[in-house]
Amino acid sequence: MRSFIIFGPGSSERDLQAFRKVPDISWQKGIPAAKDKADVLILFGGDGTIHRHLAQLVELELPVLVVPRGSGNDFARAVGLRGANDSLGAWQKFAAGQGMSDWWMWA
């Protein structure tokens, strides 16, 4: 699976460590140039990071998982992601082929 990572302010590779434990994932930073270059996007940040990239995310129409790392995290809370552990559990299920839940921004 090809995963692209977006780090918001205050987020770093350290936040990604637990997510990297899922096998058979290729990781790249940034936003893919086209929909066919990625399978999923993981955004480490809050509402500001989501809004900063929203137009590109909508255009790509790829699944997006938000890992709440901002100061407000209203979007993440609205979809039931209270913290990084919730996002990690969702990521593990998705990577295991168990599908997506309500917390995915697009499917």
C-alpha positions in Angstrom: 0.0 0.0 0.0 1.2 3.5 -0.8 0.8 6.0 2.0 1.5 9.7 1.8 2.1 11.7 5.0 1.3 15.3 5.7 2.8 16.8 8.9 1.3 19.9 10.3 3.2 22.3 12.6 4.5 20.6 15.7 4.2 17.1 14.1 7.2 15.0 13.1 8.5 11.6 12.2 8.2 10.6 15.9 4.4 10.8 15.5 4.6 8.3 12.7 6.6 5.6 14.5 3.6 3.6 15.7 1.9 3.8 12.3 5.1 2.4 10.6 4.8 -0.9 12.5 2.1 -2.0 10.0 4.0 -4.1 7.4 4.0 -3.7 3.6 3.4 0.0 3.5 5.5 2.4 1.4 5.7 5.9 3.0 6.2 9.3 1.3 5.9 12.8 2.6 3.7 15.4 1.1 0.7 15.2 -1.3 0.8 12.9 -4.3 0.8 14.5 -7.7 -2.1 12.4 -8.8 -4.7 10.0 -7.4 -3.0 7.0 -9.0 0.2 7.6 -7.1 -1.2 6.8 -3.6 -3.7 4.6 -1.8 -4.2 6.7 1.4 -3.2 10.0 3.0 -2.4 10.3 6.7 -2.6 13.9 8.0 -0.9 14.6 11.3 -2.3 17.9 12.5 -5.4 19.8 13.4 -8.1 21.9 11.8 -5.6 24.4 10.3 -3.6 21.7 8.6 -6.8 20.1 7.2 -8.0 23.5 5.9 -4.6 24.3 4.4 -4.7 21.2 2.2 -8.4 20.8 1.8 -8.7 21.8 -1.9 -5.9 19.3 -2.9 -7.4 16.5 -0.7 -10.8 16.9 -2.3 -9.4 16.9 -5.7 -7.5 13.7 -5.1 -10.5 11.8 -3.7 -8.4 9.5 -1.7 -9.1 8.2 1.8 -7.6 10.6 4.4 -7.0 9.7 8.0 -6.5 12.6 10.4 -4.3 12.1 13.4 -5.2 14.9 15.8 -2.1 16.9 16.6 -3.4 20.4 16.6 -4.7 22.7 19.3 -8.4 22.4 18.5 -8.9 19.2 16.6 -12.6 20.0 16.0 -12.7 17.9 12.8 -11.1 14.9 14.4 -13.4 15.0 17.4 -16.5 15.4 15.1 -15.6 12.0 13.5 -14.8 10.3 16.7 -11.0 10.6 16.8 -10.2 11.8 20.3 -6.4 11.2 20.0 -3.6 9.5 18.2 -4.5 6.1 19.7 -7.9 6.2 18.0 -6.3 7.1 14.7 -3.8 4.3 15.1 -6.5 1.7 15.8 -8.3 2.9 12.7 -5.1 2.7 10.6 -4.4 -0.8 11.8 -7.9 -1.9 10.8 -7.7 -0.2 7.4 -4.3 -1.7 6.7 -5.5 -5.1 7.6 -8.2 -4.8 4.9 -11.1 -4.4 7.4 -12.4 -1.3 5.5 -13.1 2.2 6.6 -15.3 3.7 9.2 -17.0 7.0 9.6 -13.7 8.8 10.5 -12.3 8.6 6.9 -12.6 12.0 5.3 -13.2 10.4 1.8 -13.6 6.9 0.5 
